[in-house]
Amino acid sequence: MIYSMSNIAWAPEERLEAYAILAEAGFTGLEIAPGLFFHAAEDPFLPDTASARAARAEMADAGLRLVSMQSLLFGVTGAALFEGAEARAAFETGMHRAIALADRFGIPNLVFGSPLQRRVPEGMAMDDALEQAAEVFRKLGDAAMAADTRIAIEANPAAYGTNFCNTLDEALAFVALVDHPAVVPHLDLGAMHMNGDFASMPARLPDLAPRLSHVHVSEPDLAPAPADPAALARVLRGLRDAGYPRAVSIEMKRAPEGLAAVRRAVANLAAARDAMEAAHA
């Protein structure tokens, strides 16, 4: 497994110290929101050569590589999956922009969250919404496959403002409906906590883990994560035993204490990792 953290946990000016914290703990992956990673570029989804080279060099100097991207529709106005042709076109254009960025920088995973842009409007039948979305994501899947990346469908609980794919089971059903090799499931542990499903995770992993493209170690409302290293160690053990080879990435918003919270989160994930490995020894 690749241990990673999303850069939404720190401000751009804190990045070098954050990278050093990750490197010190043996993390080798970095997940990015482009607006924060390419902060020096006028358009973070079309970064100029100098900005891109500088951002990537800083990361590489800490032994990190890009493993995933989130905030795919950042800065896109009027985008919505289910609000008519014009809004859907803006949605597709924004997603193609993210796929192109992944292609340019070799990012193997795109986390599709965007809860507000995927809300099913009142009066639309869910079956109709699912069919419309599946048609869109089959086309996006073709583009992702050509870019050698994958779109990971994230369950977003209702508390995040959406009514589409709120649970892991609903996200899995949608992925099955799309039926495209580049549209795959994503596991967000914070969503599992919010939906009351976290306790079921270890038993589900033998079947689920081989299908996953990415895992977020998160807590409700993107609080500092992980809160319980012992509970996370059981999940890591299940992922390892199922042969999951991809990234396990801390996702948390920047805490008021800044890098001190990053250091604690990294230490907690490292403790879960070490407990998992000790149990295997």
Backbone torsions as a table, in degrees:
resi	resn	phi	psi	omega
1	MET	NA	151.5	177.6
2	ILE	-104.4	126.0	179.1
3	TYR	-96.1	135.5	-165.6
4	SER	-148.6	171.5	172.8
5	MET	-149.8	147.2	177.1
6	SER	-84.3	141.8	-177.7
7	ASN	-77.5	3.5	173.3
8	ILE	-70.9	-7.2	-178.2
9	ALA	-83.4	-8.3	180.0
10	TRP	-142.0	160.6	175.3
11	ALA	-79.9	153.8	-178.2
12	PRO	-53.2	-36.4	-178.5
13	GLU	-72.1	-10.9	178.0
14	GLU	-96.9	2.9	-166.5
15	ARG	-63.1	-42.1	-174.7
16	LEU	-65.5	-40.6	176.9
17	GLU	-68.0	-37.3	177.1
18	ALA	-62.3	-43.9	178.8
19	TYR	-60.4	-39.4	-180.0
20	ALA	-65.2	-37.4	177.4
21	ILE	-62.6	-44.5	179.0
22	LEU	-63.0	-46.3	-177.6
23	ALA	-62.4	-40.7	-178.5
24	GLU	-61.5	-31.8	-179.7
25	ALA	-87.3	0.2	179.7
26	GLY	84.9	14.5	175.6
27	PHE	-75.1	143.1	-179.4
28	THR	-124.0	-1.0	-177.5
29	GLY	-115.0	151.9	174.9
30	LEU	-134.8	127.2	173.3
31	GLU	-101.5	140.4	-173.4
32	ILE	-127.5	145.2	156.5
33	ALA	-96.4	119.4	-172.3
34	PRO	-55.3	-36.2	-179.1
35	GLY	-61.5	-25.2	177.6
36	LEU	-93.0	-37.3	-177.7
37	PHE	-73.0	-46.1	178.4
38	PHE	-99.7	47.5	-173.7
39	HIS	-64.9	-24.1	-178.2
40	ALA	-82.6	-9.5	-177.7
41	ALA	-86.8	148.6	176.7
42	GLU	-63.3	-40.9	174.9
43	ASP	-124.4	108.7	-175.1
44	PRO	-67.3	-14.6	175.6
45	PHE	-92.2	-7.6	172.7
46	LEU	-134.0	59.5	-174.3
47	PRO	-66.1	140.6	175.8
48	ASP	-66.8	161.5	-173.7
49	THR	-58.6	-42.5	-177.2
50	ALA	-65.8	-45.8	179.5
51	SER	-62.2	-43.5	-178.9
52	ALA	-65.0	-43.4	-178.4
53	ARG	-64.1	-41.8	-178.9
54	ALA	-65.4	-44.9	-178.8
55	ALA	-62.8	-42.1	-178.1
56	ARG	-72.5	-34.4	179.3
57	ALA	-66.5	-41.1	178.5
58	GLU	-60.0	-42.9	179.3
59	MET	-65.7	-47.1	-177.7
60	ALA	-64.1	-34.0	179.1
61	ASP	-62.0	-24.7	177.9
62	ALA	-94.9	7.4	178.9
63	GLY	75.6	24.2	-177.4
64	LEU	-105.4	150.5	173.5
65	ARG	-133.0	155.7	-177.8
66	LEU	-74.1	125.4	-178.9
67	VAL	-116.6	-17.8	-176.3
68	SER	-167.2	160.1	176.3
69	MET	-133.7	141.6	175.3
70	GLN	-130.2	-174.6	-176.0
71	SER	56.0	49.8	-171.0
72	LEU	-67.1	-29.3	-176.4
73	LEU	-106.3	20.7	178.9
74	PHE	-56.1	128.7	177.0
75	GLY	81.2	-2.1	179.5
76	VAL	-87.6	124.4	180.0
77	THR	-99.2	144.3	174.1
78	GLY	74.9	13.5	-177.8
79	ALA	-88.5	129.9	176.3
80	ALA	-158.3	137.6	-176.1
81	LEU	-71.9	-30.3	-169.9
82	PHE	-124.2	21.3	-174.3
83	GLU	-111.2	30.1	176.8
84	GLY	104.2	172.2	-170.9
85	ALA	-64.0	-41.3	-176.8
86	GLU	-66.8	-44.8	179.5
87	ALA	-66.6	-37.8	178.9
88	ARG	-67.2	-37.0	177.4
89	ALA	-63.9	-40.3	176.6
90	ALA	-64.4	-38.4	176.7
91	PHE	-61.4	-49.1	-178.2
92	GLU	-64.6	-40.4	178.4
93	THR	-61.9	-42.7	178.1
94	GLY	-63.7	-40.7	178.7
95	MET	-67.1	-39.4	177.2
96	HIS	-64.7	-34.7	175.7
97	ARG	-60.7	-43.2	179.4
98	ALA	-67.4	-40.5	179.0
99	ILE	-63.1	-40.5	178.9
100	ALA	-63.7	-37.8	177.6
101	LEU	-66.0	-41.5	176.8
102	ALA	-60.9	-39.9	178.6
103	ASP	-63.2	-44.0	-176.6
104	ARG	-63.4	-35.8	-172.7
105	PHE	-115.2	12.4	173.5
106	GLY	66.0	38.6	-179.5
107	ILE	-88.4	118.9	-169.0
108	PRO	-84.1	-6.0	-174.1
109	ASN	-146.1	138.0	175.7
110	LEU	-123.8	117.3	179.9
111	VAL	-85.7	116.0	177.2
112	PHE	-93.6	103.1	173.2
113	GLY	-107.0	-83.6	173.7
114	SER	43.0	59.5	-172.7
115	PRO	-60.1	-40.0	-175.8
116	LEU	-71.6	-29.4	-179.5
117	GLN	-80.1	-4.2	-179.3
118	ARG	-122.6	19.3	178.9
119	ARG	-73.5	131.0	178.5
120	VAL	-81.6	122.6	-175.7
121	PRO	-71.2	156.0	177.3
122	GLU	-59.0	134.7	179.7
123	GLY	97.9	-13.0	176.7
124	MET	-94.7	128.5	178.1
125	ALA	-68.9	139.5	-178.0
126	MET	-61.4	-36.7	178.4
127	ASP	-61.4	-40.0	177.8
128	ASP	-65.9	-41.2	178.9
129	ALA	-62.2	-43.1	-179.8
130	LEU	-62.3	-42.4	179.4
131	GLU	-65.7	-42.3	178.0
132	GLN	-61.8	-46.4	-178.9
133	ALA	-64.7	-39.4	179.8
134	ALA	-62.1	-39.9	178.4
135	GLU	-62.3	-43.5	178.7
136	VAL	-63.3	-44.8	-173.8
137	PHE	-75.9	-21.7	172.2
138	ARG	-65.5	-41.5	177.4
139	LYS	-67.4	-42.3	177.1
140	LEU	-64.3	-35.3	177.1
141	GLY	-61.6	-39.6	176.5
142	ASP	-60.1	-43.5	179.6
143	ALA	-66.4	-40.4	179.2
144	ALA	-64.7	-41.2	179.5
145	MET	-62.8	-41.4	178.4
146	ALA	-64.1	-28.2	-179.9
147	ALA	-91.6	3.9	179.9
148	ASP	59.2	42.2	174.8
149	THR	-135.3	175.9	179.3
150	ARG	-134.7	146.9	176.1
151	ILE	-97.8	117.7	-177.1
152	ALA	-99.5	118.9	-176.3
153	ILE	-84.2	118.8	-175.9
154	GLU	-99.8	133.6	170.1
155	ALA	-72.5	127.3	176.1
156	ASN	-115.2	115.1	179.5
157	PRO	-58.1	157.5	-178.4
158	ALA	-57.7	-29.7	-179.6
159	ALA	-61.5	-18.8	178.6
160	TYR	-88.3	4.3	170.7
161	GLY	96.2	16.3	178.0
162	THR	-126.9	164.9	176.4
163	ASN	-128.0	19.3	-177.1
164	PHE	-118.6	120.7	-178.8
165	CYS	55.4	58.9	179.6
166	ASN	-75.1	-29.1	-175.1
167	THR	-117.4	163.5	176.6
168	LEU	-59.3	-43.0	-178.9
169	ASP	-62.8	-37.8	177.1
170	GLU	-67.5	-38.9	177.2
171	ALA	-65.4	-40.4	177.9
172	LEU	-63.5	-40.8	179.3
173	ALA	-64.9	-37.9	178.7
174	PHE	-67.2	-43.1	177.0
175	VAL	-58.8	-41.0	178.2
176	ALA	-64.9	-36.6	178.5
177	LEU	-67.0	-43.2	178.0
178	VAL	-62.3	-44.5	174.4
179	ASP	56.0	55.2	179.8
180	HIS	-132.3	134.1	-175.6
181	PRO	-63.7	-19.4	179.9
182	ALA	-99.4	6.9	174.7
183	VAL	-119.1	111.0	-163.7
184	VAL	-135.1	167.4	179.8
185	PRO	-79.1	151.8	174.5
186	HIS	-123.1	142.6	177.7
187	LEU	-110.2	117.1	177.0
188	ASP	-112.8	111.9	-174.4
189	LEU	-69.9	-29.6	175.8
190	GLY	-62.5	-40.8	176.4
191	ALA	-63.4	-38.5	177.9
192	MET	-63.3	-40.0	175.1
193	HIS	-61.5	-48.1	-175.4
194	MET	-65.1	-31.7	-179.7
195	ASN	-90.1	1.2	179.3
196	GLY	73.3	23.5	-174.3
197	ASP	-109.6	1.9	-171.3
198	PHE	-62.6	-37.6	-176.2
199	ALA	-61.8	-23.1	-178.5
200	SER	-81.5	-8.3	-169.6
201	MET	-60.3	-51.9	-176.0
202	PRO	-55.1	-39.5	-179.1
203	ALA	-69.5	-24.4	-177.2
204	ARG	-87.1	-19.0	-169.2
205	LEU	-66.4	-32.8	178.7
206	PRO	-56.8	-36.2	178.2
207	ASP	-85.7	-38.0	-171.8
208	LEU	-79.5	-43.5	-169.4
209	ALA	-55.4	-41.5	-179.2
210	PRO	-63.6	-17.3	-179.1
211	ARG	-94.3	-11.3	-173.0
212	LEU	-76.9	146.3	174.4
213	SER	-103.0	-21.2	-173.1
214	HIS	-166.2	153.8	177.3
215	VAL	-132.4	129.5	172.1
216	HIS	-100.0	122.8	168.4
217	VAL	-87.1	103.8	-173.1
218	SER	-143.4	169.8	177.4
219	GLU	-127.4	164.5	178.0
220	PRO	-52.8	137.7	178.9
221	ASP	60.1	25.2	176.5
222	LEU	57.7	36.2	172.4
223	ALA	-67.8	165.5	179.0
224	PRO	-51.5	137.1	-173.1
225	ALA	-139.6	149.4	-1.8
226	PRO	-84.4	146.5	178.9
227	ALA	-80.6	-28.0	-174.6
228	ASP	-131.0	91.5	-178.2
229	PRO	-58.6	-33.6	-178.6
230	ALA	-66.0	-41.8	177.9
231	ALA	-66.5	-39.2	178.8
232	LEU	-66.1	-35.6	179.9
233	ALA	-58.0	-35.6	178.5
234	ARG	-66.3	-37.6	176.9
235	VAL	-68.1	-44.7	178.9
236	LEU	-60.2	-38.9	178.7
237	ARG	-62.6	-43.1	178.5
238	GLY	-64.3	-39.2	176.7
239	LEU	-63.9	-46.8	179.6
240	ARG	-61.1	-47.2	-176.9
241	ASP	-64.5	-26.3	178.0
242	ALA	-87.4	-0.1	177.1
243	GLY	80.0	22.3	179.6
244	TYR	-67.3	122.0	-173.6
245	PRO	-106.2	-2.7	-167.3
246	ARG	-96.3	-161.6	-170.4
247	ALA	-83.2	142.2	167.3
248	VAL	-115.9	114.8	-164.7
249	SER	-126.2	126.8	174.0
250	ILE	-67.5	129.1	174.7
251	GLU	-124.0	113.4	177.9
252	MET	-151.3	147.1	176.1
253	LYS	-76.5	162.8	-179.2
254	ARG	-63.3	125.5	179.3
255	ALA	-84.3	157.5	-179.4
256	PRO	-56.1	-31.5	-179.7
257	GLU	-84.9	4.6	171.2
258	GLY	62.7	-125.6	-172.1
259	LEU	-68.2	-20.7	174.9
260	ALA	-62.8	-38.0	177.0
261	ALA	-69.8	-36.8	175.5
262	VAL	-61.1	-45.3	-179.0
263	ARG	-62.0	-41.9	179.1
264	ARG	-66.1	-42.0	-179.8
265	ALA	-62.9	-45.0	178.9
266	VAL	-63.1	-41.6	178.4
267	ALA	-63.4	-38.3	179.2
268	ASN	-66.9	-41.5	177.0
269	LEU	-67.2	-39.5	177.4
270	ALA	-62.6	-37.4	178.0
271	ALA	-65.7	-40.8	177.1
272	ALA	-64.1	-42.8	176.7
273	ARG	-59.4	-46.4	-178.1
274	ASP	-66.5	-37.1	177.7
275	ALA	-66.2	-40.0	177.5
276	MET	-62.7	-45.7	-178.5
277	GLU	-68.5	-36.0	178.3
278	ALA	-65.3	-37.1	179.1
279	ALA	-67.3	-25.8	-178.7
280	HIS	-83.7	-20.5	-174.3
281	ALA	-69.7	NA	NA
